[in-house]
């Protein structure tokens, strides 16, 4: 813990006042100095936290966002009161969007990247493990929207949540 000066912003950057910052497994690797490059921390006085949400306080030159805009991001330095973040890393959110959800936008970003990086094409099959996890359910929905068939692997079925409603047939669920 330390007091640091207010971050300064440059061209294309935004000063964000944090309102929500999630804690993810990667953050624990980061604060233990186990995170690989390019995000390897540089101690001392390195600010942790890779995901969050906040209110735009000020903008640098060539930034179209307005002060007062609620934004989410997956970048650096979310475990602080303020962060200087490049505008291209910010996701503008509607006014009134729940801040507890805004700080967790990393899950949809991760899910989308997993579908894209899988290189599975429409009509092909994608196997998703831990089918009831938040990431997996998002992956299934993104895959369905792209016309990709899904096989969900789960430990046990949950009567209160039917995975088949996330993606139309063909859809297979296997218990392991």
Helices and strands as residue ranges (DSSP letters): E 13-21, H 25-31, E 51-59, E 70-74, E 82-86, G 87-89, E 90-93, H 99-102, H 106-118, E 125-128, H 134-145, E 149-154, G 163-165, E 171-175
